[in-house]
Every structure is written in structure tokens, then in C-alpha cells.
Amino acid sequence: MQDITVQGLKERMDQKEELIIIDVREPYEFEEFALDGAENIPLGNIMNVMDDLAENYKDSEVIVSCRSGNRSGMAKQLLIAQGFSNVRNLLGGMLAWKDAHGA
């Protein structure tokens, strides 16, 4: 599955699409700034909640985000390895989002 740009995500959010966004940053980072509707699951906790994620989202599009795109890229690979078929990384993460759209 292709990753998603901040512009592509913003357009979908503006259209009020129901999106599954998992932010894999640490809680203190998430508290500073987060996308509306995003769920905070730090990368280190992903495997601990994998069964719940699979039960709820395995066949859905899941967008993963982080600060720069690196941790969410790792989260994407973990999800794909667990059988998720539609995982998209937010390219550039929150840094790119803030550059494009402000905080």
C-alpha cells in the first residue's frame, strides 16, 4: 500500500472521512500536538496491543504517524508482518504536517 502525504491526509480529513490514525509517538509528544481523531499507541507498545488492533483494524486502512516518519515506518512494517494489508505511513510525520498546515 502506498504511503500518504500530509496534503493527501489533510484533504481526506477536510472531507470528514472516518480515518483510523495511530500515532506511535510517546505520550508527551502526543500531548504537545496531535491530529484530530488520532489514537496514541507508542511504538514500544504496538506489539502489546497487536491482538486488539488486529481484531478491530486488520482489514481496514490504517494510517500510522510519528514525529518524522521513521517510527511510523517501523510500525507499518510490524503491522504488515502481522497480516495487516492496508497500512499507510504519513510521510514526514508531524514535522511535515506542521510545516504544511501549522500546529
QUICORCOR-V22671 format. One line per field, one symbol per residue. ss: DSSP state (h for helix, s for strand, l for the rest). psi: psi as a letter, one per 30 degrees, with the letter a starting at -180 (. if undefined). burial: b if it has 9 or more other ideal C-beta (glycine too) atoms within 8 Angstrom, else e. A space follows every 50 residues. Layout:
ss->???
psi->???
burial->???
This chain:
ss->lllslhhhhhhhhhllllllssslllhhhhhhllllllssllhhhhhhhh hhhhhhhllllssssllllhhhhhhhhhhhhlllllssssllhhhhhhhh hll
psi->kklkleeeeeeeefghkjkjkjjglleeeeeeklkkfkkjjkeffeffge eeeeeegeglkkkklaeffeefeeeeeeeefggkfikkkjkfafeeeeee fl.
burial->eebbbbeebbebbeeeeebbbbbbbeeebbeeebbeebebbbbeebeebb eebbeebbeebbbbbbbbbbbbbbbbebbbebebebbbbbbbbbbbbbee eee
